[in-house]
Amino acid sequence: MKNTVITKTAALPVLLFLLIACGQNSGKKEASAPDSPVAGEEEHYRPNFHFTPEEKWMNDPNGMFYYNGYYHLFFQHYPDSTVWGPMHWGHAVSTDLLNWKELPIALYPGEEGYIFSGSAVVDHDNTSGLSDGRTPPVVAMYTIHDPKKRDNDQIDVETQGIAYSTDEGMTWTKYANNPVIENPGIRDFRDPKVVRDTLRNQWVMVLAAQDRAKFYRSDNLKDWEFLSDFGTDTGAHGGVWECPDFFPMTVEETGETKWVLIQSLNPGGPNGGSATQYFVGDFDGTTFTPDPGFEAELNKRKAFWIDYGRDNYAGVTWSGVPDSNGRKLFIGWMSNWEYAQQVPTTTWRSAMTLPRELQLIKSGTTYQLSSRPIRELKDFRTKAIKKQDIALDSPFVYHTEDGPVLNNTEIALNLKGIGKSTCTFRLYNAKGDTLSFGLNNAKREFFINRAKAGQTDFSEKFAGKTAVAPRFSTSDALDIHIVLDKTSIEIFYDNGTVVMTEIFFPEAPFETLSLTTDTSGVTAKAIAIHELKFN
């Protein structure tokens, strides 16, 4: 959520404390006349609790780290337009991952080029030697994109640079000896993600290089050695690989450790445009190798997608989340390059997904990621309606007159006895907007249709077809977790092993939710609808 003053100040850097106390760049807007375009846009389109920039363009999340009680979110940002342009790193902070405070721009483009995506780590042991002697440096690694070379059709357009902060990420200094990695002769060579390999006491970095991931190592975050390539003949390749992430995870069922490689690509997603796939395997300090069981299943599926919806791209995880927290926290850009620059907002463009907790589970002989809404969401529940054992031989219909609204809402339900039924949810309002989604279990396929959910004429690719996702579970039961926030829906099926995220632009808030089935015998064992209220 925007425009919230963070109250925890004991451990704040002085600069951050002053920014918050004085309201500088707080994201608060002057009141608009009720019939002004800005007022209408704010009322209808800006999410209630998903991060959006105060104004202008935003895309990839990058540089995220946790330190001293604060989650830092940086993002690709163009402050002079609502379409993509010379990239900066915008900056926001939160203590709960839901109430965000937008801060001044962290990194600006310069003579060397634009500031593309990357990552940031807290260098606790000062391996970089960049500490001021009082606090550990935060070191950001990013892609330097040279527009002059691009316009001249040169190959070596992109190199890697670093910047560092000695005041917990509030101000940054670009490293004098950039670039720290030269271009090896690849046109698309970008988005470095740095991780600490504690087993081998080294920094490891992965970046995307057109049709593969490239791995590097370093002792000091400044001098990098190439290790290996991965992926030219593996996974989805419908477009350019971008925005990787790489980290170890503990498998929930077995306690063993596996490494996860997240890899976005554009285009080539399962429902068109941009999307994010992942791989699970082992890393020996030099080479990443997919697990044999995972690879066998990958050969059948062609790709493992972190989200089958059309609006979750370039997602990466926070570094520095302590082991005591025990979570791997992920966030993505809630849009798609097929239409991101045409969506009907005029003062700001794009939102981030809800932060999610990733878990690595073992299913049969393979491994897969599951995604769940962050646990902090429960702290903002207010009104609720709960029902049990509802036979769906007739439709279940919920109206918002006396209960939770459907504009900022969390819904959880369990269905039993699905058989080969099609279970269809519809959200609708008096204006005639309708969003449909659900499961066709005869086809073993989830679906979501936003063709009638409001404005769609800004792009023929926005609602030209129904998005679908395969159902892998063979269970006769289905658990569903839904998060609604005004202009977006995030649906977590089968314990989060299949996720669909999509945006839409209705004329008015949804007022009614219905659930119907086309066969008898399906039961909603439990339904809980919670209204979410934020500061």
Secondary structure, DSSP 8 states (H G I E B T S, - for coil): --S------TT--HHHHHHHHHTTT--------TTSHHHHHHHHTS-SSS---SSEEEEEEEEEEEETTEEEEEEEEETT-SS--S-EEEEEEESSSSS-EEEEEEE--BTTBEEEEEEEEE-TT-TTS---SSS--EEEEEEEE-HHHHHTT-S--EEEEEEEESSTTSS-EE-TT--SB---S-SS-EEEEEEEETTTTEEEEEEE-BSSEEEEEESSSSS-EEEEEE-TTSS--SSEEEEEEEEEEEBTTT--EEEEEEEEEES--TTSS-EEEEEEEEE-SS-EEE-HHHHHHHHHHS--BS--SSS-EEEEE-B---TTT--EEEEEESS-TTTTTTSS-SSEE--B---EEEEEEEETTEEEEEEEE-GGGGGGEEEEEEEEEEETTS-EEEE-SSS--SSEEEEEEEEE--TT-EEEEEEE-TT--EEEEEEETTTTEEEEEEEESS--TT-TTTSSS-EEEE-----S-EEEEEEEESSEEEEEEGGGTEEEEEE---SS---EEEEEESSS--EEEEEEEEEE---
